[in-house]
Amino acid sequence: MRVEAEIEDPTHLKLRLPLDVGVGSTIVFEIVATSGDSDRRGFLAGSSALLERAYGEDEPDYSESGTPINQ
């Protein structure tokens, strides 16, 4: 079960949806921080590197119409 919540203060969470567990039940949860800008930059850099590896130096650049720009 995935549960999303906002932190109201250091000891309280505000759940986005009610839990489907009984009162008095014990739950264990893991804190996963949402991706920040540094994660996005890393992803974009890695994606760019893989694209550069996939296409050789002699691969032409194509315009939106599908015709080569540089030959």
N, C-alpha and C positions, 0 to 999 in steps of 0.2 A: 504494500500500500504506500502510495506517495502522498505526503502531507506538505502543504505549503502554508507558511505562517510569516507574519511580520513580527519583529521584535518591538514590543512596547516599552520595555525597560529591561535591565539586566536579569530579571527573574520572571518575566511574563512574556508569553507569546500570544498573538492574536491569530487564530486559525482562520483560513479563508473558507473552509468548509468544516462541518462538524465531523468528529471522529466516530467511526463505527465500532467502538469498544465500550465495554461496560465501565460504569463508575467504579473507581478504586483500582482499575487495571493499571499495571505498570507497562510503560512503553519505553523503548530505547530509540534514540534518533541520532542521526549524524548531521553535522553542520556542513553544508556545501555552499561555498561563496559563489555568487553569480560571477560570470566572466567580466573582467574589467577590460579597459582599453589595451593594456599590455598583452592580454591573451589574444585579442583581435589582431594586434600588430604581428604577433608571432605566427598566427594562423595565416595571415596574408603573405608574410615573408616566405613561409614554407610552401604555400601554394604557388607563389611566383617562381620559386626555385624549381619545383617539380615541373611546371609548365616549360621553363627554360630548358630543362633536361629532356623533355618529351619532344621538343622541336629543335632540329639542328640549326646551325648558323645559316645554312643556305635555304631554309624554309621561307617562302615569301610571306609578307604581311598582306592580309586580305581586307578589303573594304567591306562594308555592310552588304554591298551588292554581289560580293563573291569574286570580284576581279582583283588581281594582284595590284598592290600599291607600289611596291619596290620590286624590281626585277634585276 
